[in-house]
Amino acid sequence: MAYQRHARSGRRRRLQLALLPLLLCCGCGPKLTDIGIAVLISLPIAHLLTVGVIAALHEIWRRVYPELRLEPYSHGLAVLGLSALAWSQAGRLGDWDLVGLALLVGGGATMLWTLLLWRVLLPTMRESAATIAPLVMSGVGAMMALSVATLAFGKDSASFVVAAWMYSSWFGWLPGVVAVVMLVSGYLRAKRHERWDEV
């Protein structure tokens, strides 16, 4: 019986997550403030994951641009700052189950925006793109999450931010696809560059 109740609870949770945008529009589902706090808590992890993806991209793109650099100290300080901001709000979180969802939604959206910004900056700011893009977008993500957590600009603004996270991440699928595409395209370009060098 306990197993059946747990299974039903798990199915209800997955259904709620799939219908989250509709539930929020109807005023149902998780509280907006809880979503904002959960995203704040997830951002340090999202930042580390994003920097890890960029580091993997650097290993490939360095064959084309040897001057690419990654500043670990800057990102370490960023994680500490994000963690401190998350800690300041964590005591208000009413549903800790939201943190996993927040990592996929808010963290995933931040990863997507960061990867796109990194790619835009890469041709002209090769030495600093891997520092600027994650720091800027994690900072923007933190301010957005804090505004939702505190309802600083009202419920309508908070709902808009949550919708932006949802449609920019699709539960983590979209940044995952973009990361794979960037890795594959970078590998192909590096191989093409090596062939040109041989000629």
Backbone as JSON Lines, residues from 0, in Angstrom:
{"i":0,"aa":"M","n":[0.83,-1.2,0.0],"ca":[0.0,0.0,0.0],"c":[0.87,1.26,0.0]}
{"i":1,"aa":"A","n":[1.89,1.24,0.82],"ca":[2.78,2.41,0.9],"c":[3.44,2.66,-0.45]}
{"i":2,"aa":"Y","n":[3.83,1.56,-1.11],"ca":[4.46,1.69,-2.42],"c":[3.49,2.29,-3.43]}
{"i":3,"aa":"Q","n":[2.21,1.84,-3.38],"ca":[1.21,2.35,-4.31],"c":[0.96,3.84,-4.09]}
{"i":4,"aa":"R","n":[0.9,4.23,-2.79],"ca":[0.69,5.66,-2.5],"c":[1.87,6.48,-3.02]}
{"i":5,"aa":"H","n":[3.09,5.95,-2.85],"ca":[4.28,6.65,-3.32],"c":[4.26,6.77,-4.85]}
{"i":6,"aa":"A","n":[3.84,5.69,-5.52],"ca":[3.79,5.71,-6.98],"c":[2.76,6.72,-7.48]}
{"i":7,"aa":"R","n":[1.56,6.73,-6.8],"ca":[0.54,7.69,-7.2],"c":[1.02,9.12,-6.97]}
{"i":8,"aa":"S","n":[1.71,9.34,-5.85],"ca":[2.25,10.67,-5.55],"c":[3.26,11.09,-6.61]}
{"i":9,"aa":"G","n":[4.1,10.13,-7.04],"ca":[5.09,10.44,-8.07],"c":[4.44,10.79,-9.39]}
{"i":10,"aa":"R","n":[3.36,10.05,-9.75],"ca":[2.65,10.35,-10.99],"c":[1.99,11.72,-10.93]}
{"i":11,"aa":"R","n":[1.39,12.04,-9.77],"ca":[0.78,13.37,-9.62],"c":[1.82,14.46,-9.74]}
{"i":12,"aa":"R","n":[3.01,14.25,-9.15],"ca":[4.08,15.25,-9.23],"c":[4.51,15.46,-10.67]}
{"i":13,"aa":"R","n":[4.68,14.36,-11.44],"ca":[5.1,14.51,-12.84],"c":[4.04,15.22,-13.66]}
{"i":14,"aa":"L","n":[2.75,14.92,-13.37],"ca":[1.66,15.58,-14.08],"c":[1.64,17.07,-13.76]}
{"i":15,"aa":"Q","n":[1.84,17.41,-12.49],"ca":[1.88,18.82,-12.1],"c":[3.0,19.57,-12.79]}
{"i":16,"aa":"L","n":[4.17,18.92,-12.9],"ca":[5.3,19.56,-13.55],"c":[5.02,19.78,-15.02]}
{"i":17,"aa":"A","n":[4.42,18.78,-15.67],"ca":[4.12,18.92,-17.1],"c":[3.1,20.02,-17.36]}
{"i":18,"aa":"L","n":[2.19,20.21,-16.41],"ca":[1.14,21.22,-16.57],"c":[1.47,22.52,-15.84]}
{"i":19,"aa":"L","n":[2.71,22.69,-15.42],"ca":[3.07,23.84,-14.59],"c":[2.69,25.18,-15.21]}
{"i":20,"aa":"P","n":[2.98,25.45,-16.5],"ca":[2.59,26.75,-17.05],"c":[1.09,27.0,-16.95]}
{"i":21,"aa":"L","n":[0.28,25.96,-17.25],"ca":[-1.17,26.11,-17.17],"c":[-1.62,26.33,-15.74]}
{"i":22,"aa":"L","n":[-1.03,25.58,-14.8],"ca":[-1.39,25.71,-13.39],"c":[-1.09,27.12,-12.87]}
{"i":23,"aa":"L","n":[0.05,27.68,-13.29],"ca":[0.41,29.02,-12.85],"c":[-0.56,30.06,-13.41]}
{"i":24,"aa":"C","n":[-0.96,29.87,-14.66],"ca":[-1.92,30.8,-15.26],"c":[-3.25,30.77,-14.53]}
{"i":25,"aa":"C","n":[-3.61,29.6,-13.99],"ca":[-4.88,29.45,-13.28],"c":[-4.77,29.81,-11.81]}
{"i":26,"aa":"G","n":[-3.56,30.16,-11.38],"ca":[-3.36,30.48,-9.96],"c":[-3.19,29.25,-9.09]}
{"i":27,"aa":"C","n":[-2.96,28.09,-9.71],"ca":[-2.76,26.85,-8.96],"c":[-1.27,26.5,-8.98]}
{"i":28,"aa":"G","n":[-0.96,25.32,-8.48],"ca":[0.41,24.86,-8.52],"c":[1.28,25.49,-7.45]}
{"i":29,"aa":"P","n":[2.6,25.37,-7.59],"ca":[3.52,25.91,-6.58],"c":[3.4,27.42,-6.46]}
{"i":30,"aa":"K","n":[3.75,27.94,-5.28],"ca":[3.75,29.38,-5.09],"c":[4.9,30.0,-5.89]}
{"i":31,"aa":"L","n":[4.64,31.18,-6.45],"ca":[5.67,31.86,-7.22],"c":[6.91,32.13,-6.39]}
{"i":32,"aa":"T","n":[6.72,32.52,-5.15],"ca":[7.87,32.81,-4.29],"c":[8.71,31.56,-4.07]}
{"i":33,"aa":"D","n":[8.06,30.4,-3.91],"ca":[8.82,29.15,-3.75],"c":[9.62,28.82,-5.01]}
{"i":34,"aa":"I","n":[9.03,29.08,-6.18],"ca":[9.74,28.81,-7.43],"c":[10.98,29.7,-7.52]}
{"i":35,"aa":"G","n":[10.82,30.98,-7.18],"ca":[11.95,31.89,-7.23],"c":[13.06,31.48,-6.28]}
{"i":36,"aa":"I","n":[12.71,31.09,-5.06],"ca":[13.72,30.66,-4.09],"c":[14.4,29.39,-4.55]}
{"i":37,"aa":"A","n":[13.61,28.45,-5.09],"ca":[14.19,27.19,-5.57],"c":[15.18,27.43,-6.71]}
{"i":38,"aa":"V","n":[14.86,28.36,-7.6],"ca":[15.78,28.68,-8.69],"c":[17.05,29.31,-8.12]}
{"i":39,"aa":"L","n":[16.92,30.19,-7.14],"ca":[18.1,30.77,-6.49],"c":[19.01,29.68,-5.92]}
{"i":40,"aa":"I","n":[18.4,28.68,-5.28],"ca":[19.18,27.6,-4.67],"c":[19.87,26.76,-5.75]}
{"i":41,"aa":"S","n":[19.23,26.63,-6.89],"ca":[19.79,25.79,-7.96],"c":[20.86,26.49,-8.78]}
{"i":42,"aa":"L","n":[20.93,27.81,-8.73],"ca":[21.83,28.55,-9.62],"c":[23.32,28.24,-9.42]}
{"i":43,"aa":"P","n":[23.82,28.06,-8.18],"ca":[25.23,27.69,-8.07],"c":[25.56,26.39,-8.79]}
{"i":44,"aa":"I","n":[24.67,25.41,-8.71],"ca":[24.88,24.14,-9.41],"c":[24.81,24.37,-10.92]}
{"i":45,"aa":"A","n":[23.82,25.16,-11.35],"ca":[23.67,25.45,-12.78],"c":[24.9,26.16,-13.32]}
{"i":46,"aa":"H","n":[25.47,27.08,-12.52],"ca":[26.66,27.79,-12.96],"c":[27.83,26.82,-13.17]}
{"i":47,"aa":"L","n":[28.03,25.92,-12.22],"ca":[29.11,24.94,-12.35],"c":[28.9,24.04,-13.56]}
{"i":48,"aa":"L","n":[27.67,23.59,-13.78],"ca":[27.39,22.73,-14.93],"c":[27.65,23.49,-16.24]}
{"i":49,"aa":"T","n":[27.23,24.76,-16.28],"ca":[27.43,25.56,-17.49],"c":[28.9,25.77,-17.78]}
{"i":50,"aa":"V","n":[29.67,26.09,-16.74],"ca":[31.11,26.27,-16.93],"c":[31.76,24.95,-17.37]}
{"i":51,"aa":"G","n":[31.24,23.83,-16.86],"ca":[31.75,22.53,-17.31],"c":[31.51,22.3,-18.79]}
{"i":52,"aa":"V","n":[30.33,22.68,-19.28],"ca":[30.04,22.55,-20.71],"c":[30.96,23.45,-21.52]}
{"i":53,"aa":"I","n":[31.16,24.69,-21.05],"ca":[32.04,25.61,-21.77],"c":[33.48,25.1,-21.76]}
{"i":54,"aa":"A","n":[33.9,24.5,-20.65],"ca":[35.25,23.92,-20.6],"c":[35.41,22.81,-21.65]}
{"i":55,"aa":"A","n":[34.35,21.99,-21.81],"ca":[34.39,20.94,-22.83],"c":[34.44,21.55,-24.23]}
{"i":56,"aa":"L","n":[33.69,22.62,-24.43],"ca":[33.72,23.32,-25.71],"c":[35.1,23.92,-25.98]}
{"i":57,"aa":"H","n":[35.75,24.42,-24.93],"ca":[37.08,24.98,-25.1],"c":[38.08,23.93,-25.55]}
{"i":58,"aa":"E","n":[37.95,22.72,-25.02],"ca":[38.87,21.66,-25.42],"c":[38.79,21.41,-26.92]}
{"i":59,"aa":"I","n":[37.6,21.58,-27.48],"ca":[37.42,21.36,-28.92],"c":[37.84,22.6,-29.71]}
{"i":60,"aa":"W","n":[37.34,23.78,-29.28],"ca":[37.58,25.01,-30.04],"c":[39.01,25.51,-29.92]}
{"i":61,"aa":"R","n":[39.77,25.03,-28.93],"ca":[41.15,25.49,-28.78],"c":[42.02,25.07,-29.97]}
{"i":62,"aa":"R","n":[41.59,24.08,-30.72],"ca":[42.32,23.71,-31.93],"c":[42.2,24.8,-32.99]}
{"i":63,"aa":"V","n":[41.09,25.56,-32.92],"ca":[40.88,26.66,-33.87],"c":[41.38,27.97,-33.28]}
{"i":64,"aa":"Y","n":[41.08,28.19,-31.99],"ca":[41.47,29.42,-31.29],"c":[42.35,29.04,-30.09]}
{"i":65,"aa":"P","n":[43.65,28.97,-30.26],"ca":[44.53,28.54,-29.15],"c":[44.51,29.5,-27.96]}
{"i":66,"aa":"E","n":[44.06,30.74,-28.17],"ca":[44.1,31.74,-27.1],"c":[42.92,31.66,-26.14]}
{"i":67,"aa":"L","n":[42.03,30.71,-26.32],"ca":[40.88,30.58,-25.42],"c":[41.34,30.35,-23.98]}
{"i":68,"aa":"R","n":[40.65,31.02,-23.06],"ca":[41.03,30.91,-21.64],"c":[39.78,30.72,-20.79]}
{"i":69,"aa":"L","n":[39.97,30.07,-19.63],"ca":[38.91,29.9,-18.64],"c":[39.47,30.32,-17.28]}
{"i":70,"aa":"E","n":[38.74,31.19,-16.59],"ca":[39.21,31.73,-15.31],"c":[38.5,31.02,-14.15]}
{"i":71,"aa":"P","n":[39.1,29.98,-13.56],"ca":[38.4,29.24,-12.5],"c":[38.15,30.07,-11.25]}
{"i":72,"aa":"Y","n":[39.05,31.01,-10.93],"ca":[38.87,31.79,-9.7],"c":[37.64,32.68,-9.79]}
{"i":73,"aa":"S","n":[37.41,33.28,-10.95],"ca":[36.23,34.13,-11.13],"c":[34.95,33.32,-10.92]}
{"i":74,"aa":"H","n":[34.94,32.11,-11.46],"ca":[33.73,31.29,-11.34],"c":[33.58,30.75,-9.92]}
{"i":75,"aa":"G","n":[34.7,30.5,-9.24],"ca":[34.62,30.09,-7.84],"c":[33.99,31.19,-6.98]}
{"i":76,"aa":"L","n":[34.4,32.43,-7.21],"ca":[33.81,33.56,-6.47],"c":[32.33,33.72,-6.83]}
{"i":77,"aa":"A","n":[32.0,33.49,-8.1],"ca":[30.6,33.6,-8.52],"c":[29.74,32.56,-7.81]}
{"i":78,"aa":"V","n":[30.24,31.34,-7.69],"ca":[29.48,30.28,-7.0],"c":[29.29,30.64,-5.53]}
{"i":79,"aa":"L","n":[30.33,31.19,-4.9],"ca":[30.2,31.62,-3.51],"c":[29.15,32.71,-3.36]}
{"i":80,"aa":"G","n":[29.18,33.69,-4.27],"ca":[28.19,34.76,-4.22],"c":[26.78,34.25,-4.44]}
{"i":81,"aa":"L","n":[26.6,33.37,-5.41],"ca":[25.28,32.79,-5.67],"c":[24.8,31.96,-4.49]}
{"i":82,"aa":"S","n":[25.72,31.23,-3.87],"ca":[25.36,30.41,-2.71],"c":[24.93,31.28,-1.53]}
{"i":83,"aa":"A","n":[25.64,32.39,-1.33],"ca":[25.27,33.3,-0.23],"c":[23.89,33.89,-0.47]}
{"i":84,"aa":"L","n":[23.61,34.27,-1.71],"ca":[22.29,34.82,-2.03],"c":[21.21,33.77,-1.83]}
{"i":85,"aa":"A","n":[21.48,32.53,-2.26],"ca":[20.51,31.44,-2.07],"c":[20.27,31.18,-0.58]}
{"i":86,"aa":"W","n":[21.35,31.19,0.2],"ca":[21.24,30.93,1.64],"c":[20.37,31.98,2.32]}
{"i":87,"aa":"S","n":[20.43,33.22,1.83],"ca":[19.66,34.3,2.46],"c":[18.16,34.1,2.3]}
{"i":88,"aa":"Q","n":[17.74,33.3,1.32],"ca":[16.32,33.08,1.07],"c":[15.86,31.66,1.37]}
{"i":89,"aa":"A","n":[16.81,30.74,1.6],"ca":[16.47,29.31,1.69],"c":[15.5,29.01,2.82]}
{"i":90,"aa":"G","n":[15.56,29.75,3.92],"ca":[14.68,29.48,5.04],"c":[13.21,29.72,4.75]}
{"i":91,"aa":"R","n":[12.91,30.44,3.67],"ca":[11.53,30.74,3.31],"c":[10.92,29.7,2.36]}
{"i":92,"aa":"L","n":[11.73,28.74,1.9],"ca":[11.24,27.78,0.92],"c":[10.3,26.78,1.59]}
{"i":93,"aa":"G","n":[9.09,26.67,1.03],"ca":[8.1,25.78,1.61],"c":[8.06,24.4,1.0]}
{"i":94,"aa":"D","n":[8.63,24.22,-0.19],"ca":[8.58,22.93,-0.88],"c":[9.95,22.65,-1.5]}
{"i":95,"aa":"W","n":[10.76,21.86,-0.79],"ca":[12.11,21.57,-1.25],"c":[12.12,20.64,-2.46]}
{"i":96,"aa":"D","n":[11.0,19.99,-2.75],"ca":[10.94,19.16,-3.95],"c":[11.08,19.98,-5.23]}
{"i":97,"aa":"L","n":[10.86,21.3,-5.11],"ca":[10.94,22.17,-6.28],"c":[12.36,22.41,-6.76]}
{"i":98,"aa":"V","n":[13.36,22.12,-5.93],"ca":[14.74,22.47,-6.28],"c":[15.2,21.7,-7.53]}
{"i":99,"aa":"G","n":[14.84,20.42,-7.63],"ca":[15.21,19.65,-8.81],"c":[14.58,20.22,-10.07]}
{"i":100,"aa":"L","n":[13.29,20.58,-9.97],"ca":[12.6,21.21,-11.1],"c":[13.25,22.54,-11.44]}
{"i":101,"aa":"A","n":[13.62,23.3,-10.4],"ca":[14.23,24.62,-10.62],"c":[15.55,24.5,-11.36]}
{"i":102,"aa":"L","n":[16.31,23.43,-11.08],"ca":[17.57,23.23,-11.77],"c":[17.34,22.99,-13.26]}
{"i":103,"aa":"L","n":[16.28,22.25,-13.59],"ca":[15.97,21.99,-14.99],"c":[15.42,23.23,-15.69]}
{"i":104,"aa":"V","n":[14.56,23.97,-14.98],"ca":[13.85,25.09,-15.6],"c":[14.67,26.38,-15.53]}
{"i":105,"aa":"G","n":[14.85,26.92,-14.32],"ca":[15.61,28.15,-14.18],"c":[17.08,27.97,-14.51]}
{"i":106,"aa":"G","n":[17.68,26.88,-13.99],"ca":[19.09,26.6,-14.29],"c":[19.3,26.28,-15.75]}
{"i":107,"aa":"G","n":[18.37,25.53,-16.33],"ca":[18.47,25.19,-17.75],"c":[18.37,26.42,-18.64]}
{"i":108,"aa":"A","n":[17.45,27.33,-18.3],"ca":[17.31,28.57,-19.07],"c":[18.58,29.4,-18.98]}
{"i":109,"aa":"T","n":[19.15,29.49,-17.78],"ca":[20.39,30.25,-17.61],"c":[21.52,29.63,-18.41]}
{"i":110,"aa":"M","n":[21.6,28.3,-18.44],"ca":[22.62,27.63,-19.25],"c":[22.43,27.95,-20.73]}
{"i":111,"aa":"L","n":[21.2,27.91,-21.2],"ca":[20.93,28.2,-22.61],"c":[21.39,29.61,-22.96]}
{"i":112,"aa":"W","n":[20.96,30.59,-22.17],"ca":[21.33,31.99,-22.44],"c":[22.84,32.17,-22.38]}
{"i":113,"aa":"T","n":[23.48,31.49,-21.44],"ca":[24.94,31.61,-21.3],"c":[25.66,31.04,-22.52]}
{"i":114,"aa":"L","n":[25.25,29.87,-22.97],"ca":[25.9,29.25,-24.13],"c":[25.72,30.11,-25.38]}
{"i":115,"aa":"L","n":[24.54,30.67,-25.56],"ca":[24.3,31.52,-26.73],"c":[25.15,32.78,-26.66]}
{"i":116,"aa":"L","n":[25.23,33.4,-25.48],"ca":[26.05,34.6,-25.33],"c":[27.53,34.27,-25.55]}
{"i":117,"aa":"W","n":[27.98,33.13,-24.99],"ca":[29.37,32.7,-25.19],"c":[29.68,32.56,-26.67]}
{"i":118,"aa":"R","n":[28.76,31.96,-27.41],"ca":[29.0,31.75,-28.86],"c":[29.03,33.08,-29.61]}
{"i":119,"aa":"V","n":[28.21,34.02,-29.19],"ca":[28.2,35.34,-29.84],"c":[29.51,36.08,-29.56]}
{"i":120,"aa":"L","n":[30.01,35.96,-28.33],"ca":[31.23,36.67,-27.94],"c":[32.5,36.02,-28.47]}
{"i":121,"aa":"L","n":[32.43,34.72,-28.78],"ca":[33.63,33.95,-29.11],"c":[34.49,34.55,-30.22]}
{"i":122,"aa":"P","n":[33.92,35.0,-31.35],"ca":[34.78,35.49,-32.43],"c":[35.59,36.74,-32.07]}
{"i":123,"aa":"T","n":[35.06,37.59,-31.21],"ca":[35.71,38.88,-30.94],"c":[36.33,38.98,-29.55]}
{"i":124,"aa":"M","n":[35.92,38.12,-28.61],"ca":[36.42,38.2,-27.23],"c":[36.85,36.82,-26.77]}
{"i":125,"aa":"R","n":[37.79,36.24,-27.48],"ca":[38.13,34.84,-27.25],"c":[38.72,34.59,-25.87]}
{"i":126,"aa":"E","n":[39.5,35.54,-25.37],"ca":[40.17,35.32,-24.09],"c":[39.23,35.51,-22.9]}
{"i":127,"aa":"S","n":[38.14,36.25,-23.09],"ca":[37.27,36.56,-21.95],"c":[35.84,36.07,-22.11]}
{"i":128,"aa":"A","n":[35.48,35.49,-23.25],"ca":[34.09,35.05,-23.46],"c":[33.64,34.05,-22.41]}
{"i":129,"aa":"A","n":[34.53,33.13,-22.02],"ca":[34.17,32.09,-21.05],"c":[34.04,32.63,-19.64]}
{"i":130,"aa":"T","n":[34.55,33.84,-19.41],"ca":[34.37,34.48,-18.11],"c":[33.14,35.38,-18.13]}
{"i":131,"aa":"I","n":[33.02,36.19,-19.18],"ca":[31.94,37.18,-19.24],"c":[30.57,36.52,-19.33]}
{"i":132,"aa":"A","n":[30.41,35.57,-20.26],"ca":[29.09,35.0,-20.5],"c":[28.49,34.34,-19.25]}
{"i":133,"aa":"P","n":[29.19,33.43,-18.57],"ca":[28.58,32.82,-17.37],"c":[28.34,33.82,-16.24]}
{"i":134,"aa":"L","n":[29.27,34.75,-16.03],"ca":[29.09,35.7,-14.93],"c":[27.9,36.62,-15.2]}
{"i":135,"aa":"V","n":[27.8,37.11,-16.43],"ca":[26.69,38.01,-16.76],"c":[25.35,37.3,-16.64]}
{"i":136,"aa":"M","n":[25.24,36.11,-17.26],"ca":[23.94,35.45,-17.3],"c":[23.56,34.85,-15.94]}
{"i":137,"aa":"S","n":[24.53,34.39,-15.15],"ca":[24.2,33.92,-13.81],"c":[23.75,35.1,-12.94]}
{"i":138,"aa":"G","n":[24.4,36.26,-13.14],"ca":[23.96,37.45,-12.41],"c":[22.55,37.86,-12.79]}
{"i":139,"aa":"V","n":[22.28,37.85,-14.08],"ca":[20.92,38.18,-14.54],"c":[19.92,37.16,-14.0]}
{"i":140,"aa":"G","n":[20.29,35.87,-14.07],"ca":[19.4,34.83,-13.55],"c":[19.13,34.98,-12.07]}
{"i":141,"aa":"A","n":[20.16,35.35,-11.31],"ca":[19.99,35.54,-9.87],"c":[19.06,36.71,-9.56]}
{"i":142,"aa":"M","n":[19.22,37.8,-10.3],"ca":[18.34,38.95,-10.09],"c":[16.9,38.63,-10.46]}
{"i":143,"aa":"M","n":[16.73,37.86,-11.54],"ca":[15.38,37.44,-11.93],"c":[14.77,36.54,-10.86]}
{"i":144,"aa":"A","n":[15.56,35.58,-10.36],"ca":[15.05,34.67,-9.34],"c":[14.71,35.41,-8.06]}
{"i":145,"aa":"L","n":[15.57,36.38,-7.69],"ca":[15.31,37.15,-6.47],"c":[14.04,37.99,-6.61]}
{"i":146,"aa":"S","n":[13.82,38.52,-7.8],"ca":[12.6,39.32,-8.01],"c":[11.35,38.45,-7.91]}
{"i":147,"aa":"V","n":[11.46,37.17,-8.35],"ca":[10.32,36.26,-8.21],"c":[10.16,35.83,-6.75]}
{"i":148,"aa":"A","n":[11.27,35.55,-6.09],"ca":[11.22,35.09,-4.7],"c":[10.61,36.14,-3.77]}
{"i":149,"aa":"T","n":[10.82,37.41,-4.1],"ca":[10.32,38.49,-3.23],"c":[9.11,39.2,-3.82]}
{"i":150,"aa":"L","n":[8.7,38.77,-5.04],"ca":[7.62,39.46,-5.76],"c":[7.9,40.96,-5.84]}
{"i":151,"aa":"A","n":[9.14,41.3,-6.13],"ca":[9.58,42.69,-6.12],"c":[8.81,43.55,-7.11]}
{"i":152,"aa":"F","n":[8.41,42.96,-8.25],"ca":[7.71,43.73,-9.27],"c":[6.28,43.22,-9.47]}
{"i":153,"aa":"G","n":[5.77,42.49,-8.5],"ca":[4.4,42.02,-8.57],"c":[4.26,40.62,-9.14]}
{"i":154,"aa":"K","n":[3.07,40.06,-9.0],"ca":[2.83,38.69,-9.44],"c":[2.86,38.54,-10.95]}
{"i":155,"aa":"D","n":[2.38,39.55,-11.68],"ca":[2.36,39.44,-13.14],"c":[3.79,39.35,-13.68]}
{"i":156,"aa":"S","n":[4.67,40.2,-13.15],"ca":[6.07,40.16,-13.58],"c":[6.7,38.83,-13.21]}
{"i":157,"aa":"A","n":[6.42,38.31,-12.01],"ca":[6.98,37.03,-11.58],"c":[6.49,35.89,-12.46]}
{"i":158,"aa":"S","n":[5.21,35.92,-12.82],"ca":[4.66,34.88,-13.71],"c":[5.32,34.94,-15.08]}
{"i":159,"aa":"F","n":[5.59,36.14,-15.56],"ca":[6.26,36.29,-16.86],"c":[7.66,35.7,-16.81]}
{"i":160,"aa":"V","n":[8.39,35.94,-15.71],"ca":[9.75,35.41,-15.57],"c":[9.72,33.88,-15.55]}
{"i":161,"aa":"V","n":[8.79,33.3,-14.8],"ca":[8.69,31.84,-14.73],"c":[8.37,31.27,-16.11]}
{"i":162,"aa":"A","n":[7.47,31.93,-16.84],"ca":[7.15,31.47,-18.2],"c":[8.38,31.56,-19.1]}
{"i":163,"aa":"A","n":[9.17,32.62,-18.95],"ca":[10.4,32.75,-19.74],"c":[11.36,31.61,-19.44]}
{"i":164,"aa":"W","n":[11.47,31.25,-18.15],"ca":[12.31,30.1,-17.8],"c":[11.8,28.82,-18.44]}
{"i":165,"aa":"M","n":[10.48,28.62,-18.34],"ca":[9.9,27.39,-18.86],"c":[10.17,27.23,-20.35]}
{"i":166,"aa":"Y","n":[9.88,28.29,-21.11],"ca":[9.98,28.18,-22.56],"c":[11.42,28.29,-23.06]}
{"i":167,"aa":"S","n":[12.34,28.74,-22.2],"ca":[13.75,28.77,-22.57],"c":[14.48,27.48,-22.22]}
{"i":168,"aa":"S","n":[13.81,26.6,-21.51],"ca":[14.49,25.37,-21.07],"c":[13.76,24.1,-21.48]}
{"i":169,"aa":"W","n":[12.42,24.15,-21.51],"ca":[11.64,22.92,-21.75],"c":[12.15,21.79,-20.89]}
{"i":170,"aa":"F","n":[12.2,22.05,-19.57],"ca":[12.62,21.06,-18.57],"c":[14.02,20.53,-18.84]}
{"i":171,"aa":"G","n":[14.91,21.4,-19.33],"ca":[16.31,21.01,-19.54],"c":[16.61,20.45,-20.91]}
{"i":172,"aa":"W","n":[15.59,20.14,-21.71],"ca":[15.83,19.55,-23.02],"c":[16.51,20.54,-23.97]}
{"i":173,"aa":"L","n":[16.04,21.78,-24.0],"ca":[16.55,22.75,-24.97],"c":[18.02,23.08,-24.75]}
{"i":174,"aa":"P","n":[18.46,23.43,-23.52],"ca":[19.9,23.67,-23.35],"c":[20.74,22.42,-23.61]}
{"i":175,"aa":"G","n":[20.2,21.24,-23.31],"ca":[20.92,20.01,-23.61],"c":[21.14,19.84,-25.1]}
{"i":176,"aa":"V","n":[20.09,20.09,-25.89],"ca":[20.21,19.98,-27.35],"c":[21.2,21.01,-27.89]}
{"i":177,"aa":"V","n":[21.1,22.24,-27.39],"ca":[22.01,23.3,-27.86],"c":[23.46,22.95,-27.51]}
{"i":178,"aa":"A","n":[23.69,22.41,-26.31],"ca":[25.05,22.03,-25.91],"c":[25.6,20.94,-26.83]}
{"i":179,"aa":"V","n":[24.79,19.94,-27.14],"ca":[25.24,18.86,-28.03],"c":[25.54,19.41,-29.42]}
{"i":180,"aa":"V","n":[24.65,20.27,-29.93],"ca":[24.87,20.86,-31.26],"c":[26.17,21.65,-31.29]}
{"i":181,"aa":"M","n":[26.43,22.43,-30.23],"ca":[27.66,23.22,-30.17],"c":[28.89,22.32,-30.11]}
{"i":182,"aa":"L","n":[28.81,21.25,-29.33],"ca":[29.94,20.32,-29.24],"c":[30.22,19.66,-30.58]}
{"i":183,"aa":"V","n":[29.17,19.21,-31.25],"ca":[29.35,18.53,-32.54],"c":[29.86,19.51,-33.59]}
{"i":184,"aa":"S","n":[29.26,20.69,-33.66],"ca":[29.68,21.67,-34.67],"c":[31.11,22.14,-34.4]}
{"i":185,"aa":"G","n":[31.47,22.3,-33.12],"ca":[32.84,22.67,-32.79],"c":[33.82,21.59,-33.19]}
{"i":186,"aa":"Y","n":[33.46,20.34,-32.96],"ca":[34.33,19.22,-33.34],"c":[34.53,19.18,-34.86]}
{"i":187,"aa":"L","n":[33.44,19.37,-35.61],"ca":[33.54,19.34,-37.07],"c":[34.39,20.5,-37.58]}
{"i":188,"aa":"R","n":[34.22,21.67,-36.97],"ca":[35.01,22.81,-37.41],"c":[36.48,22.61,-37.07]}
{"i":189,"aa":"A","n":[36.77,22.05,-35.91],"ca":[38.15,21.78,-35.53],"c":[38.8,20.79,-36.5]}
{"i":190,"aa":"K","n":[38.04,19.75,-36.86],"ca":[38.57,18.77,-37.81],"c":[38.84,19.42,-39.17]}
{"i":191,"aa":"R","n":[37.93,20.3,-39.6],"ca":[38.11,21.0,-40.87],"c":[39.34,21.9,-40.82]}
{"i":192,"aa":"H","n":[39.52,22.55,-39.68],"ca":[40.68,23.43,-39.5],"c":[41.98,22.63,-39.56]}
{"i":193,"aa":"E","n":[41.98,21.44,-38.95],"ca":[43.18,20.59,-38.99],"c":[43.51,20.15,-40.41]}
{"i":194,"aa":"R","n":[42.48,19.85,-41.2],"ca":[42.71,19.44,-42.59],"c":[43.32,20.58,-43.4]}
{"i":195,"aa":"W","n":[42.8,21.8,-43.16],"ca":[43.37,22.97,-43.86],"c":[44.82,23.18,-43.49]}
{"i":196,"aa":"D","n":[45.16,22.96,-42.21],"ca":[46.54,23.12,-41.77],"c":[47.46,22.11,-42.45]}
{"i":197,"aa":"E","n":[46.95,20.9,-42.64],"ca":[47.74,19.87,-43.3],"c":[48.02,20.2,-44.75]}
{"i":198,"aa":"V","n":[47.03,20.86,-45.39],"ca":[47.22,21.27,-46.8],"c":[48.21,22.41,-46.88]}
